[in-house]
Amino acid sequence: MAEFALYPAIDLRRGRCVRLEKGMAERETVYGDDPAAVAAGFAAAGAEWIHVVDLDAAFGDGSNRALIRSLAATAGVRVQTGGGLRTEADLEEVLEAGAARAVIGTAAIENPELVRTAVARWGADRIAVGLDARGRRPAARGWVEESGTDLFDLARTLVEYGVRTIIHTDIERDGMMMGPNLDLSAELAAHAGAEVIVSGGMRGIDDVRACAAAAREGRGISGAIMGRAIYEGAVDVGEALRAAR
């Protein structure tokens, strides 16, 4: 069983720290113009990982790769990053630039063979799959296109390709601070035989404790991603990190 980790999130759009509601670009809140300072703050609070999403790349509207490279080099924490990583060259760019782990999202649905290639090249520790779904219906390309694939079936296939870490985002809860869909994440872990990082809806310290407890109980939960709750001041990131441990 993997050690549970809390991943404070930095979502990048046009170089700024933002959060979206349910992944919708038109429902954006800007929280800062200095992502490096935000990352440094997370590191100072005791974070071992940060989760960085390139929303511009996910939407096909440019990228923040240079900024992610800088964060990986200077933040003092391990960077897990996703958003628009749809080719082997994309993965090479972020992994060779210092990211500890790359997250394949859309391409895991549209081109699962890329996942097999990536795991073979970089290893399962450095490649995760992001499965973002409404219920058991995965979505792709910045969540604007739904796949006809069943979430559990897709996850099992990807595990057969060597994946060990799945980030499960409940789209309807993302950025809404209504609590994570922990039961579905744990069910996904059980069906797929993978470690699952919970994402979407984290609202406070009790949610961190619940996810950490699920990890201790052997339910396949290895982490949780928290964004808006930190930025809105609903939880102190240092306290959340301590609760996770």
N, C-alpha and C positions, 0 to 999 in steps of 0.2 A: 504494500500500500504506500502510495506516494505521500510525502509530508504535505499537509495542507498549507496553502499560501494565499494571502490576500493580494490582489493586483489592483492598486490604484490606477485609474484610467486617465489617459490623455487622448482626446479625440481632436485631430488636427484638421482644420479647414482654412485654407488661405493663410496658413502660418499661425493661426490663433488657436487657443484652447476653447472648444465649444462642446455643447451637448445637444443632441437632437432628441425629440420625442418620437418614439416608435420608428426611428430611422428616417423621418421625413425631413428633407432638406429645408423646407419652408418653416419648420418648427424648430428653429435654432436659437440657442442662448449662448452668447459669447461670455466666457469667464476670464479671459486674459489674453494679452498680446505677447506674453513671454513664456512659452512652453518650457524653456530651459530652467527658468526660476521655479516653475511648478514642479518639474522633475526633481530639482535640487531639494525642494521642500519635502517631497515624498521620501527622498533618500535620508534626509536629516531626521525624519520621523521614525525611521527604522525599516522602510520598505526594502525588500530584497529583489522585488520585481516591479516593473511598471508595464502596463498594457497600453500600447500606442496604436491608434487606428488612423490610417490615412484616408479621410473621408473623400478628399478630392480624387484620389486614385480609385476609390470604390465607386464613385459616381462617374468616372471617366472624364474628369474635368481637371486635368493636371495632376500634380503629386507634391508631396512634402518629403520626398526621399532625402534630400540634402539635410533637412532639419532632423529627420530620424537618424541619419548618420551622425550628426552632431550630438544628439541626445545619447546615442549608444556609446559615444566616445567620452562624454563628459559627465553623464548623470550619476555615475558611481553605483548604479544598480543594473541588474539584468533587464534587457528590453525584449519584450514579446511584442511583435508587431504584425499587423495585417491591414488589409485594405488594398484591393487592386493587384494582388500578387497572383497573376494568372499564367505566367510562363516560368520556365526554368531560369531564364535570364533575370526576371523580376526577383525570384528567390535568391539568386546568386548576388544580386545587387545589395539586398538588405543583410544577408547573412555574412557576406564578405566584408561588409561595412561595420560589423560588430554586433548586430542584433543576436541575442542569445537564442531566440526562437522565432520562426516565421509561421504565420497562420494563413493557411490556404482556405478561402471561403468559396466564392463562386466557382472557381476552377475545380473544386472537389465534386461539384454537381455536374458541371459541363464537360470536364476532362479528368475523370478519376485516375487515368493512367499517369497524369502528372504527379499525383500523390505517391504512387508506387515508385516512380523515378526519384522523387525528392527524398523519400525515406531511405532509399538505397544509397543515395549520394551523400546525404548529410546526417542520417541517423534519426531514429524516432525521438530522441531528446530535443532535437532542434526543429522538428516539423510538427505542427499541430494542425488540426482541421477545425475550422469554424463552421458550425452548423446552426444557422439562424433560421428560426421557424415560427410559424403561427400554428400552435398545436403541434401536429406531426407533419405539417406541410412546409418543407424547406423553401427558402426564398434566396434569390441571387441578385447580383448586380445592384448593390446598394439597397437590397430588399424590395426593389420595384418589380421583380419578376418572380412568380411562384413556380416551383418545380412540381411536377406530378409525382415525384418520388416520395415514398414513405420515409420519414426521418429515421426510424429504427432500421429499416432495410438498408438504407444508404450507409448508416454508421457501421453496420456489420460488414458491409463490403469493404469499407475503408480500413477497418481493423484487419481484414484479411490481407490488405495491401501493406500492412506493417504499422499503421497508425496506433499510437498508444495514448495520445492526449486529444480530447475533443473539447472545444469550447462551445457550450450550448447556450444560445441566446434566445430567450422568449421575446419575440419582437413586440408583442402587445404590451409587455411590461417594461421594455427598455426605455430608460429615461423618465419613467412615470412614478418611481418611488412607491410602488404598491406591493413590494415583496417579491422575492424570486420564486420561480416555479421549481422549487427544490425537488418535489416528488417526481416530476417528469424528468428532471436531470438525472436523478438517481435511477429511475426506471430505464432511461437511455443507457446509463453506465452498465446496468445489469444485462440488458439485451445485447449490447455491443461488445462487452468485455474490455472496456477502455476506462481510463481515468477521465472524469468530466470536470471541467471548470465551469462553474455556474455564472451566468451573465444575464443581466436584465432585471430591473426592479429593486435592487438592493437599496434599502432605505435607512438602515441604522445598525446599531451595535447588536441588537437581538438577531438580525438576519445573519450577521457574521458568525455569531455563536451557533446558530442553527446549522449553518453550512459546515462549520468546524466540527460540530457534534456528529453530523452525518458522515464526515470523513473518519472520525474515530470509531464509528459504528460499522465501518467497512462497507458503506453504501456506494463506494466508487467515486466519491467527490474529492478532488485533489486541490480545489481552489475556488475562489470567487472573485469576480471583477466588480469594482465599485467606482462609480463616477459621480453622478449628480448629487448623491447624498453628501459626498465630501465637499463639493463646490458650493452647495446650498447651506453648509454648516450644520446639517442634521446629525453629523457624526464627526468627531475629531479623528483625523487619520491615524495619529499615534495610538489613540485608545483602541481603534479598530484593529490595527496591526497587532497590538498586544493581545486582544481578544482572540485573534486568529491563531496565535501561538499557544 
